[in-house]
Amino acid sequence: MAFKYSYFLCALVVLVVIPSACADNILFIQTLASKSHHIWNKQIFDRLYNNGHNLTIISFEEEQSVPGKTFLVVKDFMTRLIAEYGGNWDYTVVQSPFVNIHFMYDFYNKASRLLAEEEAVQRLLAYPRTFKFDLIIHDLTMGQFLLGFVEYFGNPPLVSISAFNIPPHVTTMADAPLRTTCLPHYASSFGTGMNFIERVKNTLYWALDIFYRNRIYMTNEDRRVKRLFGSNSTSVKLIEQRSDFILVNSDFSMDYYQALPPNVIPVGGLHVSRTEKVPPIVKQFIARAIKGVVLLSFGTNVASEMLGEKINVDMFKVFRSMPDYGFIWKHGDPASLGIMPTNVLVLKWVPQAAILSNTRTKLLISHGGLLSLQEATWHGIPVLSIPFFVDQYSNTDKLIRAGVGIKLLPKDINEESFKDAIMNVLDDPSYQARMKQRSYQFKAQPEHPLDRAVFWIEKVLENNGLSYLRSPALDMNIFQIYGIDMLTIILLIAFIYYLILQRHLKQPATTEKEKPKKE
C-alpha cells in the first residue's frame, strides 16, 4: 500500500511539478493606463496562460495573481496623470493636427515620468538579474524606458505590440517604407487621395511627429533608462529595433494601405470575440425594444458626463422622443440623470462586445475609438461617431469615406443635430448594407487574429527568436542603406579622373612648326 502511495506521489510530481518548471517565463509589460488597451492585451496574455506559459505582467487594472500569472499592479495611475494637467480638459474643443501630435507626446512624457517612480516598476527591478525570462512582450505605444528590462534580464527575445493601430514610429522600428504623400498621418483628416496642399501638410505632420519623438520624447526616455538601469544602458531606440516582430492592431479592410515588412504582423480585431457576461436586465431590455436598440458608449477614457449637463440633457430628450427604440447608455453617474423613461437603460459599465453581437442592435454611438469601431465593424453595426482627440478623428474619417457611419463633433451637439444624426443612419438602409459588406471583408481571414498573434509569439519561444524576420537595414547606417557611401566613392573617382583628364588636355601640343630653329 505504501509502495502504491509513493508511486502515485511520484507520478503527481512528474505530471504537475516538472511541466510547471519547464514552462516558458514571459514578462508582459503594459505601458498605457487605458482600460481598452488592457482589454486588448488581456486577450493575448490570457491565451498564453491557458497554453501553459508563466507570465509576469505589469498592469494598470486590478487583477488577482494566480500560480503562473503574477500581476504587478499600478494603482490609480490615470487619476494622478490627469492631475498633471490640472484636471481642466475641455472635451468639446477640436484639436488641430499639430496640437494633437504635441499633446500625444506630452502625455507620453508625463506618463513615463510618473511610471518610473511606481512601486510595480521597483518590484520588477528587485528581481535578480539572473531571473530567466524566455520572452519579453512590450506595449510599444509608450513607456520605452521600460525596455531597459531587456538588457537587465539578459537580452531575451523581444516582441512589441500595440492596440493603437500602427503607431507612426513602427516605420523606423521595423524599416517599413514611409510614403507621406499617400499615407495619412493619424492626426490628419486626409484620405489616401490627397491634393498638393494636403500632401504638403501631411508631410509636415509626419516630420513633426518624427522630430518630436526622436529628439524630445526618446531623449527623455533614455535619461530615465540611465537613471534606472545604469549610465551604460543602451539607447531604447536601438533596443526597440531588436524586436523579432511587431503585432499591430490593424486590418487592411478598415485601414489605409501601408506597405509592411514581414516582421510587422496585423492582428486587428483580436479582441472582438471575447466572452462577456450580459446581465439579465440588459437581455430583457434588448428583447422588449420594439425596433431594436441603440448603444451609446464613449469607451473607457471618455464618459458622457464629461460633455456637461446641457449636452447630457439634450441627449436624454432625444432618447425620450424615440420610444420605439431602446437606448443603452453608458454613463458614469446614472443618478445625476434622474428618472429614465422605459426605453432608456443607463449603466456605469456595458458589455459592449456582447451587445454589438446581438442582431437587435441597430446603431453604435461611439467616440471613434479604434477598438469600438472594430467591434462594430465585425458585427456589422453602423456608427454615429463623436470624436474627441488623438486618432479618433482619423478613425471617424475612415468610417465616413467607407459610407458606414457619420460624424458629429462634440461642439456641434444639441437636441436637433443629435436626433438628425441618429435618424439619418437608422432611416437609411445603405449604411447597414455597406457595413455588412465591410464586416464580411473583416472576417474573411484564414484564422482568427488572436490565433495568429499567439502563433507568432509561441514561434518566437520555440526558436528563441526570429531574427530572420528583421530587416538587415536596421543594422546599417543611413549612408549604407541608401548607397550614399558608394555614390560618394563613384563621384570621387569620377572627379579624380576629371582632374587627370583636364591636366592632360592643358599640356601644349608639340608640332614640327613649333620646334626651335637651329642657328
N, C-alpha and C positions, 0 to 999 in steps of 0.2 A: 504494500500500500504506500509505504514511504517512498519507494522507488518510482511508483507511478506519479506521485505528487511532485517529486523532483523533476521528472521528465516533463510534466505539464508546465512547471515553472520555467524550465529552460526554453521550452517551445514559446512561451509567452514573451520571454526576453528577446528571442530571435525575431518574433513577429512584430513586436512593438518597439523595443528599445533600439535595436540595430537600424531599422529603417529610419527612425527619427534621427539617429546620429548621422546617417548618410544623406539626409535631406539637404538640399541646397539652401544656403542662407542668403536672403535678399534684403538689401537696405532700400526702402522706398521713401524717397524724400519729396514730400509735398511742400510747395513753396508759397502758394497763393491762398489766402484766407477767404475762400469763396465756397459756399456750400455746394454750388453747382459743380465746381471743379472737383470737389470731394466725391460727389455722386459719380462723376465720370471715372475718376481714379479708382474708386472703390470697386467698380466692376472688374478692373484688372487685378487688384491685389486680392480680392475675394476669390476669383477664379484660380489664381496662383496658389492660394492657401488650400483650396479644395483639391488642387492637383498634387498636394503633398509637400509644398515648399514652406520653409520657415521665413517669416517676414518680420522685420523691424521697421515701423512706419512712423514718420513724423506727420502728425495730424493736427488740423485746426478744429476738428469736430470731436466731441466726446465719444469714444469707442472703448469698449471693455476689452482689455487684454485677455487672451486665452493662450494655452500652450501652443506654441508655434506661430503666434501672431501677437507681437508686442507693440503697443502704441505709446509713443512719446508725444503727449498732448500739449499743444499750445492753447491756453485758455483765454477767451475774451479778447482775441487779438484785434479783430476788426473794430471793436468799440474803441480801443486805445488808438488805433490808426486813424479813425475818423476824427478823434480828438485832436490829432496833429493839425488838422485843417480848421480847427475851431468849431467844428460841427455846423458850419454855415454853407453847406452845399445847396445850391439852387437847382433843382432837378428840371426846371422848366426852361432853362437857358440852353440854347443850341450852341454847341461848341464848334468853333471853326477847326479845320484840319490841323493848323499849326498849334492851336491851343490844345487840341486833342492829343497830339503827339507829346507835347510838353507835359501835359497832365499825366499821361501814362507813365513816363519815365520818372517824373517827380514822385508819383505814387509808389513805383517800384523802389525808388531810392529810400523813401521814408520807411517803407515796409521792411526792407533789408536791415536798415539801421536798428529798428526795434527787434527784429527777429534774431539778430546776432547776440542780443542780451538775454534771450529766452532760456528758461531752465531746461526745456526739452533739448535745445542745442548743446547746452552744457552737459547734460546727462549722456548724450551721444559722445561728446568729447572725453567723457570719463571712461568710455570703453577702451580696453588696451589696444594698442596699435597692432598687436598680433592677432586680434579677433578676426576670424576669416569670414568675410563676405564674398560670396561667389559672384555677385552681381549687384550693381547699384543702379537704381532707376531714379531719374531726376526729372522733376517737372521744370522744363526749360523756360516756362513763361517768365519767371523772375527768380530772385534768390540765387544768383550764380555763385555767390561766395560760398554756398554750401557744397559746391563742387570740390572744395578743399578736402572733403572726406574721401574723395577718390584716392589721392595720394596718401592720406592719413591711414587708410586701410590697405595699403599695398598695391594700389592700381588694379583692382578687379575690373572686368568688363563693365562698360557704361552704356546704358540705354537712356535716351532722352525722350520725353513725351510732352504733349501739350493738348489740353482741351480747347485752347484758343486758336482754332482753325490752323493756319500755317503762319506762325509769328514771323515778322519780317526778317529777323536775324537767322532763320533757318537757311537762308540763301548763302550766308557766309559759313555757317556751321557745317553744311553738307556740300559746299561747292555747287549749289544749284544756280543755274543761269537766271539772271535778273534782267528782264526787259521792261523798263519803266514806261515805255511807250505803249504797251498793251496790257500790262498787269496793274490794275488799280491798287493803290495803297489802301489799307483798311480804313484810314481816316477820311478818305475822299468819298465823293458821291458819284464817281465816274463808272462807266461801263468799259468794256474792252474796246469799243469803237470810239476812241477819243479824237476830238479835233485838235488842231495845232495848239491852241491856248491850253486845253485840258492836258495835253501831253507835257507841256512845259510845267504846269502846276504840279502834275503828278510826279514828275521827275524831282521837283523841289521838295515835295513831301518825302520821297524816298531818301533824298540826300540829307534832309534834316534828321530823319529817323536814324540813318546810319551814323551820322556825325554825333548825335546826342547819345546814342548807345555806346559807341566805341570810345568817344573822347571824354564823356562825362560819367555816364552810368557805370560802365565797366571799369573805369579808373577807380571809382569809389568801391566797387566790389573787390578789386584787387587789394585795396587798402584793408578792407575787412578780412580778407583771406590771410594777409600777412600778420594782422593783429591776432587772429585766432589760431593759425596753424604754423606761424613762424615766418621770419623775414625772407627765407629762401624758397618760399612757396611759389609754385609755377603759376603764371597768369591764368586766370579762369577762362580766358578766351581760347587759350591753347588746350585746356582740359576739355572744354565742351566739344571741341573738334575731334576728340578721341572717341566720341560716341560711335558705337558699332552701327547703330541705325537710330532713326528718329520716327516715332509714331505721332502722326498729326491727325487732328480731328477734322478731316476734310473729305469730301467726296465730289467727284467731278460732275455728278448730276446736279449739284447745287451750287458749286463754286466756279469761279473764273478759271480759265485754262492757265496752268502753270507747269512748265517743264520741271520734272522732279527726277533726281538721280535714284539709283536702286536702294540707297540707304535711307530714303525718306518714304515711309510707308503710310498711305492714307488708311485710316480706320474710322472714318467719320460715322457717327451714329452707333458706336459700340454700346452705348448706354440705353438705347431706345427700348429694348425688350426686357428691361429689368422688372423683377416682380415687386408689386406694391400691394399693400393691403388697402382695400376700399371699405370704409366704414359703412354700416347698414344704412345710415341716414343719407349717404351720397347715392347709394344704389337705388333707394326708394325715390329720392328726388329726381334722378335721371329718368326713372321708369314712368313717373306721372307727368313729366313735361309734355305738353300737347304736341309741339312741333320739334322738340329736341332741346338740347342745352347749348349754352354759350359759356365758355370758361374764360374768366379774366384772371390772369396770373402774370405778375411782373417779375417772376423768378425769385431768386434768393437775395439779391443785393439791392433791389428797389421794391418799395411797398406802396400801395395805393395811398396810404395816409400821408406820404411824403409830398404828394401833389397839392396838399392843402385842402381846407374844408370846402371851399367853393366848388372845386372840381369834383370832389367826392359827392357833394350834394347833387351836382349835375348828372353824374353817373347814376346815382340812385334814382333820380327822376326818370331817366331813360329806361332803366330796367323795369321800373314800376309801370311804365307806359306800354310795355310789351308783354302782356300776361300769357300769351300763347307759348312763349319761350321760357325755359328755366335758365337762370343765371347763377353760376357758381363763382363766387367772388373771393379770391384770396386777399385777406385784409388783416393787417397786424393788430388792429384794435376794433373788433366787431362791435363791442359795447358802445363805441362812440357813434355808431350809425343809427342807433335806436331800434325800433321795431321794424322788422323787414316784412314785406308782402310775401305771400306764399310762393311766388315764383322766383324768389331770391334766397340763396343759401350762402351765408358768409362764414368762412373758415380761416383760421390762422395758418393752416397748412393743408394743401390739397394734394392728393395722389395724381399728379398731373399726367404721367405716362398712362396710367390706367384709365383716366377719364378720356384722354385723347384716343385711346384704342377702342372706346365704345362707339358703336355705329350710330348712336343717337346724338353724338356731339357734332355740331354744325359749324362752329367757329371758335377760334382761339384769339382772344385779345391779349397781346403779348408786348413785352418791352423790346422785342427784337433780339433777344439773347440767342446765341448760336445753338445751344443745346435744346432750347424750347422749339426753335424753328425746325431742327432736325426731327424732333419727336412729331411735330405737326405734319411735316412732310412724309415721314414714314407711314403715318396713319391716314394721310390724305385729307387733312383738315386745313381749309383756307385760313388766312390770318389777317387780322387788323393789327398792324404793328405801330407801337408808340415808342420810338427810340429815345434814349436818354443820354448815352455817352459811349465813347470808345468805338468798338466795332458794330454796335447796334445800328448805326446809320447805314453802313455798307451792307450789313445783313438784310436790312429792310429794303434797300435799293435793289438787291438781287431778287427779292420777292416780287417787287413791282415790275421789274423787267421780264420776269417769268410769267406775269399775269396771274399769280396765285395769291395775291394779297394787296392791301392798300396801306398807305401811311397816314398817320395823324400825329403831328408834333404836339408835345405837351402844352406848349404856349397857345396852341390853337383849340384846345379842348373847351367846349361849352356844351350845353344841353343839345343844341341844334346840330352842331358839327359831329358830335359823338353819335347821335342817333342816325344821322345821314350815313356816316361811315359804316355802321353796323348793317343798316338796311341795304346799302349798296352791295355788300358781299352776300348777305343772305338771300336777296331777291334776284341775284344774277347767277344762274347755274354754271356759267362758264368758269367762274373761279374754282368751284369744286371739281369740275371736269378736268381743268388743267392741273390741279393739284393731285388728282388721282393718277394722271399720267406721270407726273413728277415722282409720285410715290412708287409707281411701278419701276421707273428708272433707278431710283434709290435702292430698292430692294433687290434688283436684278444683279446679284453678286454670287460668285461661286461658293462663298462661305460667309457666315455672319462676321461682321467687323471685329467683334470681341474674340471669336475663334482665331481670326487672322493675327490679332495683336498678341495673344498668348502663344500662338505657334512660334512667332519670331522670337519672343522673349525666351521661350524654352529652348529654341535652337541655339541662342547665344550661350545658355547654360551648358548644353550638351557639348558645344565645341570650344568652350572657354573663350568666346569672342567670335566675331565675324568680320575680321579686318578686311577681307576681300571685297566687302561692300563699300568700303570707304574710297573716296576719290583720291588718287595719288597726288592731285593738285594741292591737297591740304598740307602736304609735307614739302611744298615748293614755295619759293618766294614769288612775288609778283613779276619780277624780271624773267624768271624761268618759265612761269605759266604762260605768259604772252609772248615769249620768244624775244623779249627786248634785248637780252644778252647776245643772242645770235645775230639779231639785226644790227646791234652795235658793232660786233666784230666784222660783219659784212660791210657796213658803211666805212669802218676804219680801214679795211683792206682796200676798198674802192678809193678812199681818199688818198691813201699812200700811193696807189697805182697812178692816180691822177697827178700827184706831185712829181712822180718819176717821169711820167709822160710829158708834163709841162716843162720840166728841166731839159729833157731831151730835145723838145721842139725849139727851145730857146737857143740851143747851141748853133753858131754860124756855120753855114754850109761852105765847104772849101771847094772852089772850082778852078779850072785851068786859068781863067782870066784873072782870078784874084791872086794867083801865085806871085810872089815878089820877083821883080826883074833882076837879072844878073848884070853887074857892072863890067 
